[in-house]
Structures are given as C-alpha cells and as structure tokens.
Amino acid sequence: MTVSTYMDSDVVYLLNTSVMDKGELAQKLNRLEKMVSGSMFLQSITIYNANTKCYYSTKSSINCLDDGMNGLLSSYIKSQKEIPKLRFIPISGEKAMSPVFSMFIYEKLTDNKLIVTLKPSWLFDNISNMNSVNSEQQGTIFITDKLGTPLLETNMSTQIPLEEYREVIRDRAGTGVDQDYLVLKSGNKKVILSFMS
C-alpha cells in the first residue's frame, strides 16, 4: 500500500510541487483521507515536501509546519541520520500515549517523504487476540524496541521474568542479528524464544 500510494499521481503532485495550490491540496488530501478512513489499520498518511518545507497530512492542520501528529514525525526525522525505508518503525515521544508505527519511503533523507502510520490500537489488539488464541499453548507474542523495552504491555503466560527476555533481545540486536530463535532457561523452566526485527 505504501509503494502504490507513493506512485499515486495525487501524492506525486503533493511530494513534488514547488507552489502549493490550496484548492488542489484540499482535493488531494480529501482523497487520501477517504483511503485512511476506509482502512481498518491506517491512522494517517503524511507527505513531507522538501520544496515547500511543508507537511501535508490526513490529520491536517492549517499550519503546514505541523506534521499532523504534534511534531512526533518531524522530531523523529530531524533526529535521525538514517531512516529505514519500507519498514515499520516505532516512534514515541512525550506527547504520545503509546508509540506509533510509521513506514517511510523517499529517494534521499533530505528529500520528499511519504509516511504511512498504522493505528497502534489495531496492531496491539491483533497481538492481544493472537495471545488469547495462543494461551492454551503457553505462548506469548510481544513487541519491544531495539533495547528490549516493551512497547506493548502484555501478561506473559510463561514464568520467566520479562527482564530476561529483554536482556536476550538487547544482546542479539546489539550484534546485528535480525531474526533468530533460541532456548531460554530460567531456573528449571525452558522456553523457545523466537524473534524478528
């Protein structure tokens, strides 16, 4: 969806125009808002136009310097030397109750960007549902950041403390391992921990 939206003629216009026509902007954002409202998992679509130095978002405001998310995306972009393309990135800030998961597509970091953001509630509800189905098998699915800090608080159905999981995830992420599984022991308990970045 992110790639096809990036190729959409309305989005190409919003990404590349040097002078924004307010009528065109309203019409094109309205079309994107319909796409977002028709989706069960999208929270917003945001466009950063480097020519106008403006954000155009389906969570729009009158001020084009506003990214539509209380500066969360803008702060993240300014703080990064590199932003992974086409990967959901958890982004959090002081004004955010929970992290958002955004996907970026762009040519160069300093250039125009399309940012697609998931509804965190949709993602967390689905993981909670998977945990409910999985509870008979004594398994748990959870999300952490790179340091192993939980982004989704969940009741662990195993008896191994969350801190032990966090330590393993931090160690593996520190070595650049993107995907792995291992047997984790704690006292006389054993579990298989499978993870992916």
N, CA, C and O of each residue as an XYZ file, in Angstrom:
788
protein
N       0.821     -1.189      0.000
C       0.000      0.000      0.000
C       0.874      1.264      0.000
O       0.551      2.248     -0.666
N       1.971      1.227      0.746
C       2.859      2.395      0.803
C       3.470      2.673     -0.561
O       3.514      3.823     -1.000
N       3.939      1.638     -1.230
C       4.562      1.821     -2.543
C       3.543      2.307     -3.560
O       3.837      3.224     -4.327
N       2.350      1.717     -3.587
C       1.349      2.152     -4.566
C       0.877      3.579     -4.273
O       0.590      4.335     -5.202
N       0.794      3.954     -2.993
C       0.412      5.324     -2.643
C       1.507      6.293     -3.079
O       1.206      7.393     -3.543
N       2.759      5.903     -2.937
C       3.889      6.738     -3.340
C       3.859      7.017     -4.844
O       4.296      8.076     -5.292
N       3.342      6.061     -5.617
C       3.271      6.208     -7.078
C       1.990      6.907     -7.544
O       1.874      7.257     -8.718
N       1.040      7.112     -6.648
C      -0.235      7.738     -6.986
C       0.001      9.158     -7.507
O       0.823      9.891     -6.956
N      -0.709      9.547     -8.557
C      -0.482     10.858     -9.185
C      -0.757     12.020     -8.227
O      -0.049     13.026     -8.273
N      -1.764     11.906     -7.367
C      -2.039     12.965     -6.398
C      -0.899     13.105     -5.401
O      -0.513     14.219     -5.045
N      -0.366     11.989     -4.954
C       0.741     12.004     -3.996
C       2.000     12.541     -4.668
O       2.741     13.313     -4.060
N       2.250     12.146     -5.903
C       3.409     12.657     -6.643
C       3.327     14.180     -6.729
O       4.338     14.863     -6.568
N       2.134     14.716     -6.982
C       1.948     16.174     -7.023
C       2.278     16.790     -5.667
O       3.036     17.758     -5.595
N       1.712     16.234     -4.585
C       1.934     16.782     -3.244
C       3.405     16.687     -2.828
O       3.903     17.552     -2.107
N       4.089     15.654     -3.275
C       5.503     15.477     -2.941
C       6.412     16.448     -3.686
O       7.444     16.860     -3.155
N       6.041     16.818     -4.908
C       6.992     17.499     -5.784
C       6.679     18.929     -6.161
O       7.556     19.614     -6.687
N       5.475     19.414     -5.920
C       5.156     20.767     -6.351
C       5.987     21.795     -5.591
O       6.312     21.604     -4.420
N       6.324     22.882     -6.268
C       7.079     23.963     -5.624
C       6.150     25.034     -5.077
O       6.492     25.736     -4.126
N       4.971     25.158     -5.682
C       3.975     26.127     -5.218
C       2.668     25.370     -5.028
O       2.095     24.845     -5.983
N       2.203     25.319     -3.781
C       1.001     24.539     -3.474
C      -0.249     25.362     -3.714
O      -0.414     26.437     -3.136
N      -1.130     24.858     -4.567
C      -2.443     25.460     -4.800
C      -3.390     24.921     -3.732
O      -3.553     23.707     -3.610
N      -4.014     25.805     -2.958
C      -4.836     25.373     -1.819
C      -6.030     24.527     -2.259
O      -6.431     23.610     -1.541
N      -6.603     24.822     -3.429
C      -7.717     24.022     -3.946
C      -7.268     22.610     -4.282
O      -7.935     21.633     -3.943
N      -6.124     22.517     -4.955
C      -5.555     21.204     -5.286
C      -5.224     20.425     -4.016
O      -5.492     19.227     -3.924
N      -4.638     21.121     -3.036
C      -4.259     20.485     -1.776
C      -5.485     19.893     -1.090
O      -5.460     18.738     -0.664
N      -6.551     20.669     -0.980
C      -7.769     20.193     -0.307
C      -8.345     18.976     -1.023
O      -8.740     18.006     -0.376
N      -8.394     19.019     -2.337
C      -8.951     17.911     -3.123
C      -8.116     16.633     -2.964
O      -8.666     15.547     -2.781
N      -6.808     16.768     -3.034
C      -5.933     15.598     -2.971
C      -5.879     15.021     -1.550
O      -5.853     13.803     -1.376
N      -5.861     15.891     -0.541
C      -5.884     15.397      0.841
C      -7.218     14.726      1.158
O      -7.255     13.739      1.893
N      -8.295     15.244      0.616
C      -9.614     14.634      0.823
C      -9.634     13.208      0.289
O     -10.203     12.313      0.915
N      -9.015     12.999     -0.861
C      -8.949     11.649     -1.434
C      -8.126     10.711     -0.543
O      -8.494      9.553     -0.344
N      -7.008     11.222     -0.008
C      -6.187     10.415      0.897
C      -6.915     10.131      2.212
O      -6.786      9.043      2.773
N      -7.684     11.118      2.703
C      -8.461     10.921      3.932
C      -9.491      9.807      3.756
O      -9.742      9.040      4.685
N     -10.083      9.718      2.575
C     -11.040      8.641      2.300
C     -10.341      7.285      2.325
O     -10.906      6.298      2.796
N      -9.104      7.242      1.815
C      -8.335      5.992      1.840
C      -8.061      5.582      3.288
O      -8.200      4.409      3.637
N      -7.672      6.541      4.131
C      -7.374      6.251      5.528
C      -8.641      5.832      6.272
O      -8.625      4.844      7.006
N      -9.736      6.570      6.093
C     -10.970      6.239      6.818
C     -11.561      4.908      6.361
O     -12.291      4.265      7.115
N     -11.256      4.492      5.138
C     -11.736      3.215      4.638
C     -10.876      2.030      5.046
O     -11.185      0.885      4.716
N      -9.804      2.307      5.759
C      -8.884      1.246      6.177
C      -9.037      0.978      7.667
O      -9.185      1.904      8.464
N      -8.999     -0.287      8.030
C      -9.100     -0.626      9.452
C      -7.761     -0.463     10.170
O      -7.731     -0.433     11.400
N      -6.650     -0.357      9.428
C      -5.348     -0.322     10.086
C      -4.561      0.971      9.900
O      -3.547      1.160     10.570
N      -4.993      1.866      9.015
C      -4.252      3.105      8.802
C      -4.685      4.190      9.781
O      -5.878      4.389     10.013
N      -3.714      4.884     10.348
C      -4.006      6.043     11.193
C      -3.886      7.327     10.391
O      -4.723      8.221     10.511
N      -2.836      7.420      9.568
C      -2.656      8.637      8.772
C      -1.696      8.400      7.623
O      -0.915      7.449      7.615
N      -1.782      9.299      6.653
C      -0.817      9.389      5.563
C      -0.286     10.811      5.614
O      -1.050     11.776      5.612
N       1.034     10.925      5.660
C       1.669     12.241      5.755
C       2.688     12.377      4.634
O       3.418     11.437      4.320
N       2.723     13.548      4.047
C       3.670     13.841      2.975
C       4.533     14.999      3.430
O       4.023     16.016      3.901
N       5.848     14.846      3.289
C       6.740     15.974      3.527
C       7.286     16.417      2.179
O       7.924     15.636      1.474
N       7.033     17.686      1.818
C       7.506     18.253      0.565
C       8.714     19.125      0.884
O       8.575     20.163      1.532
N       9.895     18.714      0.434
C      11.133     19.448      0.722
C      11.196     20.782     -0.016
O      11.909     21.689      0.413
N      10.456     20.915     -1.128
C      10.449     22.177     -1.876
C       9.725     23.277     -1.090
O      10.200     24.410     -1.011
N       8.580     22.931     -0.518
C       7.794     23.915      0.241
C       8.135     23.868      1.726
O       7.718     24.733      2.496
N       8.906     22.836      2.126
C       9.244     22.587      3.537
C       7.982     22.461      4.394
O       7.918     22.951      5.521
N       6.989     21.793      3.824
C       5.690     21.638      4.476
C       5.299     20.170      4.611
O       5.694     19.318      3.815
N       4.508     19.910      5.647
C       3.862     18.616      5.832
C       2.425     18.734      5.367
O       1.753     19.725      5.650
N       1.956     17.729      4.657
C       0.553     17.627      4.256
C       0.068     16.283      4.776
O       0.556     15.231      4.361
N      -0.894     16.328      5.684
C      -1.300     15.104      6.377
C      -2.806     14.945      6.368
O      -3.556     15.920      6.311
N      -3.232     13.683      6.426
C      -4.659     13.411      6.564
C      -5.130     13.791      7.959
O      -6.333     13.890      8.199
N      -4.212     14.001      8.869
C      -4.525     14.568     10.187
C      -4.095     16.022     10.117
O      -3.267     16.485     10.902
N      -4.676     16.731      9.160
C      -4.171     18.039      8.776
C      -4.468     19.135      9.789
O      -5.363     19.043     10.629
N      -3.669     20.162      9.654
C      -3.905     21.398     10.390
C      -3.682     22.542      9.408
O      -3.215     22.322      8.291
N      -4.007     23.733      9.811
C      -3.843     24.890      8.924
C      -2.363     25.197      8.715
O      -1.963     25.627      7.634
N      -1.553     24.977      9.746
C      -0.127     25.270      9.686
C       0.600     24.114      8.993
O       0.595     22.987      9.490
N       1.215     24.394      7.860
C       1.865     23.306      7.109
C       3.160     22.836      7.766
O       3.742     21.846      7.321
N       3.622     23.513      8.802
C       4.795     23.046      9.534
C       4.426     21.950     10.527
O       5.300     21.283     11.079
N       3.118     21.768     10.752
C       2.610     20.746     11.661
C       2.493     19.430     10.898
O       1.854     19.365      9.848
N       3.108     18.395     11.429
C       3.084     17.089     10.752
C       1.789     16.318     10.984
O       1.646     15.194     10.503
N       0.845     16.907     11.716
C      -0.425     16.242     11.986
C      -0.352     15.297     13.172
O      -1.350     14.666     13.520
N       0.820     15.188     13.804
C       0.992     14.273     14.937
C       1.734     14.967     16.078
O       2.570     14.359     16.747
N       1.425     16.223     16.289
C       2.032     17.017     17.368
C       3.556     17.032     17.310
O       4.219     17.033     18.348
N       4.102     17.042     16.123
C       5.547     17.138     15.948
C       6.310     15.832     16.111
O       7.539     15.823     16.038
N       5.605     14.735     16.330
C       6.252     13.446     16.561
C       7.090     13.010     15.357
O       8.248     12.623     15.511
N       6.500     13.072     14.160
C       7.225     12.664     12.951
C       8.360     13.631     12.640
O       9.467     13.215     12.301
N       8.073     14.922     12.758
C       9.073     15.943     12.476
C      10.290     15.785     13.385
O      11.427     15.847     12.916
N      10.059     15.584     14.673
C      11.163     15.392     15.630
C      11.959     14.142     15.292
O      13.189     14.148     15.343
N      11.255     13.070     14.946
C      11.944     11.827     14.604
C      12.830     12.028     13.374
O      13.997     11.633     13.379
N      12.286     12.634     12.331
C      13.046     12.834     11.090
C      14.295     13.674     11.359
O      15.379     13.343     10.878
N      14.148     14.755     12.122
C      15.294     15.638     12.412
C      16.358     14.948     13.251
O      17.534     15.300     13.162
N      15.968     13.973     14.061
C      16.921     13.328     14.977
C      17.672     12.161     14.338
O      18.578     11.605     14.959
N      17.318     11.783     13.119
C      17.902     10.581     12.511
C      18.896     10.912     11.412
O      18.674     11.817     10.607
N      20.003     10.164     11.388
C      20.952     10.262     10.274
C      20.533      9.338      9.148
O      20.890      9.545      7.988
N      19.769      8.311      9.506
C      19.285      7.338      8.527
C      17.926      6.831      8.991
O      17.741      6.523     10.168
N      16.987      6.748      8.076
C      15.659      6.227      8.382
C      15.429      5.026      7.472
O      15.469      5.164      6.249
N      15.188      3.844      8.052
C      14.929      2.674      7.201
C      13.721      2.905      6.293
O      12.713      3.476      6.710
N      13.844      2.458      5.067
C      12.741      2.577      4.108
C      11.887      1.322      4.160
O      12.390      0.209      4.316
N      10.588      1.527      4.025
C       9.612      0.439      3.912
C       9.698     -0.567      5.054
O       9.538     -1.769      4.845
N       9.952     -0.068      6.261
C       9.920     -0.895      7.477
C       9.162     -0.102      8.524
O       9.386      1.100      8.673
N       8.276     -0.751      9.244
C       7.561     -0.041     10.290
C       8.500      0.246     11.446
O       9.181     -0.643     11.956
N       8.520      1.503     11.845
C       9.410      1.973     12.898
C       8.550      2.477     14.054
O       7.666      3.307     13.845
N       8.796      1.986     15.271
C       8.063      2.535     16.417
C       8.615      3.918     16.763
O       9.817      4.083     16.968
N       7.732      4.898     16.824
C       8.137      6.271     17.135
C       7.326      6.726     18.336
O       6.098      6.653     18.336
N       8.025      7.196     19.356
C       7.317      7.661     20.547
C       7.870      9.011     20.965
O       8.956      9.418     20.550
N       7.102      9.689     21.791
C       7.506     10.992     22.289
C       6.722     11.322     23.536
O       5.835     10.571     23.943
N       7.049     12.447     24.142
C       6.411     12.846     25.391
C       4.900     13.035     25.243
O       4.141     12.739     26.165
N       4.467     13.531     24.076
C       3.043     13.814     23.880
C       2.253     12.595     23.417
O       1.027     12.646     23.329
N       2.951     11.497     23.120
C       2.273     10.299     22.611
C       1.984      9.339     23.763
O       2.875      9.017     24.549
N       0.733      8.885     23.856
C       0.362      7.935     24.904
C       0.994      6.578     24.657
O       1.399      5.896     25.599
N       1.082      6.182     23.388
C       1.749      4.938     23.026
C       2.491      5.204     21.725
O       2.183      6.169     21.025
N       3.462      4.365     21.394
C       4.211      4.615     20.163
C       3.319      4.447     18.942
O       2.335      3.708     18.975
N       3.673      5.135     17.872
C       3.031      4.908     16.589
C       4.014      4.112     15.738
O       5.214      4.108     16.010
N       3.517      3.455     14.734
C       4.360      2.662     13.849
C       4.242      3.259     12.453
O       3.198      3.167     11.808
N       5.329      3.869     12.001
C       5.323      4.576     10.722
C       6.284      3.927      9.745
O       7.324      3.391     10.129
N       5.913      3.986      8.470
C       6.739      3.470      7.389
C       7.082      4.636      6.468
O       6.206      5.413      6.089
N       8.347      4.753      6.113
C       8.830      5.854      5.286
C       9.249      5.343      3.915
O       9.776      4.239      3.775
N       9.000      6.182      2.899
C       9.540      5.918      1.569
C      10.000      7.272      1.018
O       9.271      8.262      1.082
N      11.228      7.295      0.475
C      11.824      8.530     -0.024
C      13.008      8.176     -0.901
O      13.486      7.042     -0.889
N      13.490      9.173     -1.679
C      14.683      8.983     -2.507
C      15.942      9.200     -1.669
O      16.789      8.313     -1.557
N      16.054     10.418     -1.071
C      17.176     10.751     -0.192
C      16.598     11.253      1.118
O      15.480     11.767      1.143
N      17.341     11.112      2.202
C      16.849     11.503      3.522
C      16.442     12.973      3.564
O      15.485     13.328      4.252
N      17.148     13.821      2.845
C      16.844     15.262      2.853
C      15.750     15.628      1.857
O      15.410     16.802      1.713
N      15.205     14.642      1.177
C      14.245     14.871      0.102
C      12.808     14.660      0.584
O      12.560     14.493      1.778
N      11.879     14.671     -0.352
C      10.457     14.455     -0.084
C      10.227     13.068      0.508
O      10.936     12.115      0.183
N       9.219     12.970      1.388
C       8.936     11.695      2.044
C       7.438     11.432      2.095
O       6.633     12.342      2.291
N       7.091     10.172      1.916
C       5.736      9.698      2.197
C       5.836      8.870      3.464
O       6.690      7.993      3.581
N       4.943      9.161      4.421
C       4.961      8.458      5.705
C       3.578      7.872      5.949
O       2.588      8.601      6.012
N       3.516      6.563      6.085
C       2.264      5.864      6.355
C       2.325      5.369      7.797
O       3.283      4.702      8.189
N       1.301      5.698      8.583
C       1.298      5.348     10.004
C       0.137      4.418     10.319
O      -1.007      4.670      9.940
N       0.461      3.330     11.027
C      -0.553      2.366     11.476
C      -1.276      2.863     12.708
O      -0.733      3.657     13.475
N      -2.500      2.398     12.901
C      -3.205      2.624     14.164
C      -2.566      1.696     15.194
O      -2.629      0.478     15.031
N      -1.958      2.231     16.245
C      -1.348      1.343     17.241
C      -2.378      0.400     17.858
O      -2.069     -0.756     18.147
N      -3.597      0.891     18.060
C      -4.627      0.050     18.673
C      -4.924     -1.168     17.801
O      -5.156     -2.258     18.323
N      -4.921     -0.994     16.485
C      -5.183     -2.115     15.583
C      -4.099     -3.180     15.757
O      -4.397     -4.369     15.872
N      -2.837     -2.738     15.775
C      -1.732     -3.675     15.918
C      -1.782     -4.367     17.276
O      -1.676     -5.590     17.355
N      -1.945     -3.581     18.352
C      -1.947     -4.149     19.696
C      -3.136     -5.066     19.923
O      -3.001     -6.102     20.574
N      -4.305     -4.700     19.393
C      -5.489     -5.560     19.529
C      -5.265     -6.899     18.837
O      -5.645     -7.947     19.358
N      -4.642     -6.857     17.655
C      -4.375     -8.104     16.938
C      -3.378     -8.982     17.688
O      -3.533    -10.202     17.726
N      -2.365     -8.376     18.279
C      -1.406     -9.161     19.053
C      -2.075     -9.730     20.298
O      -1.838    -10.883     20.658
N      -2.909     -8.929     20.958
C      -3.647     -9.424     22.124
C      -4.540    -10.598     21.738
O      -4.640    -11.576     22.480
N      -5.192    -10.503     20.575
C      -6.037    -11.606     20.096
C      -5.211    -12.857     19.827
O      -5.634    -13.968     20.146
N      -4.018    -12.671     19.233
C      -3.152    -13.832     18.983
C      -2.715    -14.453     20.305
O      -2.630    -15.676     20.418
N      -2.438    -13.622     21.298
C      -2.055    -14.148     22.608
C      -3.203    -14.922     23.246
O      -2.969    -15.926     23.918
N      -4.442    -14.470     23.048
C      -5.609    -15.173     23.608
C      -5.750    -16.550     22.983
O      -5.991    -17.537     23.678
N      -5.598    -16.610     21.670
C      -5.697    -17.887     20.965
C      -4.540    -18.789     21.369
O      -4.695    -20.004     21.495
N      -3.382    -18.179     21.570
C      -2.154    -18.909     21.837
C      -2.017    -19.324     23.302
O      -1.126    -20.108     23.629
N      -2.875    -18.819     24.191
C      -2.681    -19.030     25.629
C      -2.746    -20.503     26.024
O      -2.110    -20.913     26.995
N      -3.515    -21.306     25.275
C      -3.576    -22.725     25.588
C      -2.240    -23.403     25.334
O      -1.948    -24.447     25.919
N      -1.439    -22.822     24.474
C      -0.132    -23.403     24.161
C       0.967    -22.781     25.014
O       2.147    -23.045     24.783
N       0.605    -21.968     25.986
C       1.570    -21.326     26.879
C       2.568    -20.454     26.124
O       3.751    -20.427     26.463
N       2.103    -19.754     25.117
C       2.974    -18.862     24.354
C       2.506    -17.425     24.467
O       1.361    -17.154     24.831
N       3.397    -16.519     24.153
C       3.083    -15.103     24.201
C       3.784    -14.402     23.054
O       4.923    -14.726     22.718
N       3.094    -13.437     22.452
C       3.684    -12.594     21.416
C       3.763    -11.193     22.001
O       2.794    -10.699     22.577
N       4.927    -10.548     21.851
C       5.040     -9.186     22.361
C       5.983     -8.374     21.482
O       6.758     -8.928     20.703
N       5.905     -7.035     21.621
C       6.714     -6.115     20.823
C       7.580     -5.300     21.768
O       7.111     -4.800     22.790
N       8.868     -5.173     21.406
C       9.781     -4.316     22.163
C      10.495     -3.395     21.183
O      10.423     -3.593     19.970
N      11.177     -2.397     21.707
C      12.064     -1.621     20.845
C      13.421     -2.327     20.782
O      13.558     -3.439     21.293
N      14.431     -1.693     20.160
C      15.744     -2.322     19.994
C      16.403     -2.681     21.315
O      17.192     -3.623     21.392
N      16.071     -1.917     22.361
C      16.690     -2.143     23.664
C      15.933     -3.156     24.502
O      16.325     -3.444     25.633
N      14.844     -3.703     23.955
C      14.061     -4.688     24.688
C      12.991     -4.071     25.570
O      12.321     -4.786     26.315
N      12.816     -2.751     25.501
C      11.774     -2.092     26.280
C      10.421     -2.417     25.661
O      10.220     -2.184     24.469
N       9.488     -2.953     26.447
C       8.190     -3.338     25.875
C       7.428     -2.142     25.313
O       7.297     -1.113     25.975
N       6.932     -2.283     24.096
C       6.057     -1.280     23.503
C       4.604     -1.686     23.703
O       3.696     -0.862     23.601
N       4.402     -2.938     23.982
C       3.071     -3.474     24.246
C       3.154     -4.244     25.549
O       3.782     -5.300     25.622
N       2.516     -3.708     26.573
C       2.498     -4.418     27.846
C       1.561     -5.610     27.699
O       0.441     -5.474     27.206
N       2.017     -6.749     28.121
C       1.213     -7.955     27.982
C       1.450     -8.861     29.184
O       2.506     -8.816     29.815
N       0.470     -9.668     29.482
C       0.652    -10.654     30.547
C       1.411    -11.828     29.959
O       0.924    -12.510     29.057
N       2.592    -12.056     30.472
C       3.400    -13.162     29.972
C       2.840    -14.453     30.545
O       2.667    -14.580     31.757
N       2.555    -15.410     29.669
C       1.997    -16.673     30.149
C       3.103    -17.613     30.641
O       2.824    -18.667     31.212
N       4.358    -17.219     30.414
C       5.460    -18.035     30.909
C       5.888    -17.514     32.271
O       5.515    -16.409     32.665
N       6.660    -18.298     32.978
C       7.099    -17.920     34.314
C       8.468    -17.254     34.289
O       9.027    -16.964     35.347
N       9.015    -17.008     33.108
C      10.332    -16.378     33.017
C      10.151    -14.858     33.034
O       9.351    -14.323     32.267
N      10.880    -14.169     33.895
C      10.709    -12.717     34.009
C      10.999    -11.989     32.700
O      11.890    -12.372     31.942
N      10.228    -10.930     32.451
C      10.373    -10.148     31.229
C      11.789     -9.606     31.073
O      12.277     -9.494     29.948
N      12.455     -9.269     32.163
C      13.808     -8.716     32.097
C      14.776     -9.699     31.420
O      15.709     -9.272     30.740
N      14.562    -11.000     31.598
C      15.436    -11.981     30.949
C      15.229    -11.976     29.427
O      16.184    -12.126     28.664
N      13.976    -11.805     28.998
C      13.707    -11.675     27.561
C      14.372    -10.417     27.022
O      15.016    -10.438     25.973
N      14.207     -9.322     27.756
C      14.769     -8.042     27.324
C      16.279     -8.141     27.146
O      16.823     -7.621     26.172
N      16.953     -8.795     28.067
C      18.405     -8.917     28.002
C      18.823     -9.686     26.746
O      19.768     -9.293     26.062
N      18.130    -10.766     26.447
C      18.440    -11.562     25.255
C      18.221    -10.727     23.995
O      19.054    -10.735     23.088
N      17.098    -10.007     23.941
C      16.798     -9.192     22.756
C      17.846     -8.097     22.582
O      18.317     -7.865     21.469
N      18.212     -7.427     23.660
C      19.244     -6.380     23.590
C      20.566     -6.953     23.073
O      21.210     -6.354     22.212
N      20.965     -8.110     23.597
C      22.226     -8.725     23.175
C      22.199     -9.080     21.695
O      23.153     -8.805     20.967
N      21.111     -9.688     21.254
C      21.014    -10.106     19.840
C      20.956     -8.900     18.912
O      21.632     -8.881     17.883
N      20.156     -7.892     19.261
C      20.050     -6.693     18.435
C      21.396     -5.974     18.366
O      21.747     -5.403     17.334
N      22.149     -6.003     19.472
C      23.467     -5.365     19.518
C      24.469     -6.000     18.573
O      25.402     -5.335     18.123
N      24.289     -7.285     18.263
C      25.205     -7.971     17.343
C      24.712     -7.908     15.902
O      25.362     -8.437     15.001
N      23.568     -7.266     15.680
C      23.053     -7.116     14.316
C      22.193     -8.269     13.843
O      21.830     -8.318     12.668
N      21.855     -9.205     14.730
C      21.004    -10.336     14.344
C      19.570     -9.835     14.181
O      19.000     -9.268     15.113
N      18.987    -10.042     13.001
C      17.626     -9.577     12.725
C      16.561    -10.613     13.057
O      15.412    -10.270     13.332
N      16.950    -11.873     13.030
C      15.979    -12.937     13.228
C      16.696    -14.140     13.806
O      17.771    -14.512     13.336
N      16.105    -14.751     14.827
C      16.777    -15.879     15.457
C      15.787    -16.590     16.378
O      14.701    -16.078     16.652
N      16.163    -17.741     16.839
C      15.420    -18.407     17.904
C      16.424    -19.124     18.787
O      17.502    -19.507     18.332
N      16.066    -19.304     20.046
C      16.956    -19.963     20.984
C      16.139    -20.516     22.135
O      15.001    -20.108     22.366
N      16.742    -21.455     22.855
C      16.110    -21.993     24.056
C      16.600    -21.139     25.216
O      17.803    -21.004     25.439
N      15.656    -20.567     25.951
C      15.965    -19.701     27.082
C      15.654    -20.456     28.360
O      14.553    -20.979     28.529
N      16.632    -20.511     29.264
C      16.452    -21.224     30.530
C      16.405    -20.223     31.668
O      17.144    -19.239     31.680
N      15.526    -20.486     32.621
C      15.470    -19.695     33.845
C      15.108    -20.668     34.960
O      13.973    -21.136     35.043
N      16.074    -20.965     35.811
C      15.840    -21.980     36.836
C      15.608    -23.318     36.162
O      16.429    -23.762     35.359
N      14.479    -23.973     36.487
C      14.172    -25.251     35.849
C      13.174    -25.094     34.691
O      12.669    -26.089     34.171
N      12.892    -23.858     34.293
C      11.965    -23.594     33.183
C      12.743    -23.378     31.890
O      13.834    -22.808     31.895
N      12.163    -23.845     30.779
C      12.738    -23.619     29.459
C      11.642    -23.137     28.519
O      10.515    -23.631     28.558
N      11.980    -22.176     27.680
C      11.057    -21.736     26.625
C      11.867    -21.511     25.360
O      13.078    -21.296     25.403
N      11.174    -21.566     24.239
C      11.796    -21.203     22.962
C      11.419    -19.749     22.713
O      10.241    -19.391     22.689
N      12.434    -18.927     22.529
C      12.221    -17.517     22.210
C      12.569    -17.327     20.738
O      13.711    -17.542     20.333
N      11.603    -16.931     19.956
C      11.791    -16.681     18.539
C      11.527    -15.198     18.318
O      10.519    -14.674     18.792
N      12.416    -14.518     17.607
C      12.194    -13.082     17.404
C      12.628    -12.660     16.017
O      13.427    -13.327     15.359
N      12.082    -11.539     15.593
C      12.491    -10.927     14.337
C      12.449     -9.422     14.481
O      11.623     -8.876     15.212
N      13.354     -8.755     13.772
C      13.445     -7.306     13.827
C      12.411     -6.715     12.882
O      12.308     -5.493     12.766
